[in-house]
Amino acid sequence: MLKFLGAVVTIAVAVLLLIITWPSLFGFHTTWILAQVISMRSLVTAGAVLAAVLFLLLAAARPLRAFAGTMVVLLVAFAIVNVVILNGRGFGTVEFADKAPDSITVMSWNTLGDAPGSAAVAKLAVEADVDVISLPETTQETGIEIAEAMRDVGRPMWVHTEWFDQISPARSTTVLVSPDLGDYTKVTSNEERSENTKVLPTVIVKPINGDGPTIVAAHAVAPIDGQMENWRDDLDWLSNQCVAGSVIMAGDFNATVDNMAGLGSTDEATLGACVDAGRASGNGAVGTWPSKIPALLGAPIDHVMATPDWTVTGMRVATEVDGTGSDHRPVIVQLSRTPAEG
């Protein structure tokens, strides 16, 4: 009987580990609970290593030797495969190419309802020489304060905010755009929920003269119980915002590239035609949430993406602001115009 139970448990664990390793193969990458587990691939891999050590110790007991030994083999194989996957996405590089005249530096930071304060956001933005700032969970008032602080040091910014209500800061998203990029106008409307993400607002601004990229400051709802359908709809809607023209999309997607499987229009794209800067720059395995654990164990759910007319020429996840109030880390990405072929 014990051997039978051991065999059943072994098969169940093997299937579960396979699903976590390759969730899109089974269509489970957007399924409740599994979606959350999959997004924490690095942490789960570290947990598998610890579990393998525990089973290795249990293997010293003769009655458990066969079962524990099999579990060690499964867990070690799982860990090795996932380290290879994570290494392919990149454990982080902070190198930036020299900024060209046509380059754009984008910063995205979910501020957890203005928690870090305008001074901290403005300081980081100025130090990074950013041109676009996507700020989920940031109110218009704080956005204006950030713009004023940046203006005082010679870096003025235009402020555009979308809100679904003005009671909870989480229901606002703000984007700041440098006047150097030209005049922009907001095209989303908080009165038209059907033209936006479902629960938390996304801001879309477009250049008035038509010259320059459309900027999407994104905020998809978290994949929690009761919001799974809205979360999937949000990702679908965001992918549709990147199907034509020049687009830069940045924000809190509450999803990793695993969760977004199948939403790219090409093998290289992540959402629609947009390519994820993390994978393109070797930072795809660096976690942005939660900020209380090491970045290499966290979930990379905050992204900057762009259409193929932009090339990633630098990226980093800003860990130096851990502890300033937000549970997310900022992402800073430099994009340069992709040279025309021929």
Buried (B, 14 or more C-beta within 10 A) or exposed (E): EEEEEBEEEBEEBBEBBBBBBBBBEEEBBBBBEBBBBBBBBBBBBBBBBEBBEBBBEBBEEEEBEBBBBBBBBBBBBBBEBBBEBBEEBBBBEEEBEEBEEEBBBBBBBBBBBBBBBBEBBBBBBBEBBBBBBBBBBBBBBBBBBBBBBBEEEEBBBBBBBBBBEEEEBBBBBBBBBBEEBBEBEBEBEBEEEEEBBBBBBBBBBBBEEEEBBBBBBBBBBBBEEEBBEBBBBBBEBBBEBBEEEBBBBBBBBBBBBBBBBEBBBEEEBBBBBBBBBBBBBBBBBBBBBBBEBBBBBBBBBBBBBBBEBBBBBBBBBBBEBBEBBBBBBBBBBBBBBEEEEE
